[in-house]
Amino acid sequence: MEEDNHTLIYRQDSDLDLSFTSCTNTTISSSSARSSLARSSLCLSFNESTRISSASVPQSSNIPNLHPRPHRKSDPNWAAVNTAANLSSDGALHLRHLKLIRLVGSGNLGRVFLCRLRDYEHANFAIKVVDKNLLTAKKLSHVNTEGRILSSLDHPFLPTLYAHLEASHYSCFLIDYCSNGDLHSLLRKQPSYRLPIDAVRFYASEVLVALEYLHSIGIVYRDLKPENILIRDDGHIMLSDFDLCFNSEVEPTLDHRVERIKSKKQHRTRYGRYTCCNGRNRKYKEEEIVTEFVAEPTTAFSKSCVGTHEYLAPELVKGNGHGNGVDWWAFGILVYELVYGSTPFRGNSKESTLRNIASSRNVTFEDEPKCENPSMAHVKDLIEQLLVKDTSKRLGCARGATDIKRHPFFDGIKWPLIRTYSPPELRGLSVKKSGKARDGLVTVMPKKRRWIWKGLSWILMKSKGSKGNLNSNQNYYCYKKNVV
């Protein structure tokens, strides 16, 4: 009888076919299935100010949709959405333009489907469907929080909100689809659930940049874990699930510090500048003033106890209030899990895990061989500085990612070029290879041209006496800065 009701609803005039979902996942309750099968003919609000339909979003909606995405203008997904909207009779994107492929996953707030535009099969999207009638008032506030944050994000390691629907008791978010799943699933496919140290550095660097962006606009994430780190088809990461975030004020500043560097003493002549010192090239220690941009929500404060128990910070467990430091604690837990395959304070039960976190016990490491990789010593030191239970001494709490980037574990990373780095080769990871990579990545040079470039790089290094790798973008984690 229930299936007959579903069929009856499906035969009504509708834009989006959800009828198959009742048999896609047997764990979905009948009430949830009935609610998700309801139809709406309201159009999706296009996520550009010039394309917003005044009738598409109810006035009661408190989720803005006017933020452009400059770095995604050349993205093929935007082109597909633009084309579908332009072909529509009213110039707006409607639910009937979308075709659901399969259920990707479900959570506390809603279900996520893989979908495509009906007239364009080459662009994949994820649509998150939330039935607000099934949620409590607290979870409804989380939905509104996620919608507001998604509408304001513009970063290569964060999702793009292509369209948002607020119709009746449904909220739908059309965002990026990540074909490689999440980092937790990838970790389960590796030997002993561990990643090579180079892969740890790759993913930790991209997560760090994403957190830096969130903190710079006053957003404390509070839900960092491998399950929320999705992997795009190009191998780079994308953070997801922003329903537990909270906003705070942030005051960007320019800090100045003195950095000691190695250089060669130089003399100026009428023919220009050259290096010479009694026939030898001697290195001298010099100092230079480095200006750094710091934007960290150090005044953030909340007393809500939210998050995954193994990633909760001590101040959050104790319930005395917490701030931006919870993200840097979780970042340390994440790095630890990527290296060792488990979290450091995990107990036999949830209660024992929370007791370990709240206790005075410091982080401990598994025994390693005596001749360990120097990078292991650096990653251990990074974890120890992040997992400090006193927030006043925890790395990142005062100056955020600016201080963490300077840690020796990240030596050699050219942060402005991080989007161009090649992802690690791991079991179970399928990276899309094409001449034009997504999200503005650099194009792949032909093999013959690469060999010419490598030969030229070798000649330049030999003539300059440099030991650095000019082609370090591909293997940036092997490059060491010449700084003391």
Number of C-alpha atoms within 10 A of each C-alpha: 6 11 13 9 12 18 14 11 17 19 11 10 10 17 18 19 17 21 20 16 17 20 11 11 13 9 8 14 10 13 10 14 18 16 16 19 22 19 20 16 14 20 23 27 24 26 25 15 12 9 16 19 18 9 11 20 22 13 9 7 12 13 20 15 23 16 15 19 18 9 12 18 13 12 13 14 22 17 14 19 20 16 15 20 19 14 11 12 8 11 16 21 29 23 19 17 19 20 19 19 15 15 17 15 12 14 9 8 20 20 18 22 22 22 21 21 21 12 12 15 11 10 16 19 21 22 26 20 19 24 19 18 13 15 16 11 11 8 16 18 14 19 23 17 19 20 22 17 20 26 23 18 19 18 18 21 24 21 22 24 25 24 22 26 24 22 18 13 12 18 19 20 23 23 21 21 24 21 19 20 18 21 20 17 15 21 20 15 15 15 11 11 17 20 24 15 16 16 18 19 23 22 22 19 19 20 22 18 20 20 23 19 20 22 26 21 19 22 23 26 23 27 23 26 21 18 16 18 22 26 24 21 19 21 22 26 28 24 24 20 18 23 22 19 18 20 18 18 15 18 13 13 12 9 11 11 10 11 12 13 14 13 15 15 15 13 11 10 8 5 6 7 10 11 13 14 12 6 7 8 13 13 12 11 12 14 13 10 10 11 11 13 13 21 23 30 27 20 13 20 15 16 14 14 18 13 18 12 16 20 26 24 26 24 20 23 19 16 12 12 14 21 21 26 28 23 24 27 27 24 22 25 26 24 24 24 21 24 21 16 18 16 19 23 19 18 15 7 9 12 12 13 20 21 18 19 28 18 12 10 11 13 18 11 11 7 6 9 7 6 6 9 11 9 16 14 12 16 22 19 15 20 21 18 19 25 26 19 21 10 22 11 13 17 24 23 23 19 17 24 23 18 14 20 17 12 15 16 21 24 18 19 24 17 12 8 12 17 19 17 20 17 19 20 12 15 13 13 19 15 19 12 13 10 11 11 16 20 19 15 17 14 13 12 11 9 9 8 10 12 12 11 15 14 12 13 15 17 12 13 15 11 9 9 9 11 12 14 17 17 13 16 19 14 17 23 21 14 19 16 12 12 11 9
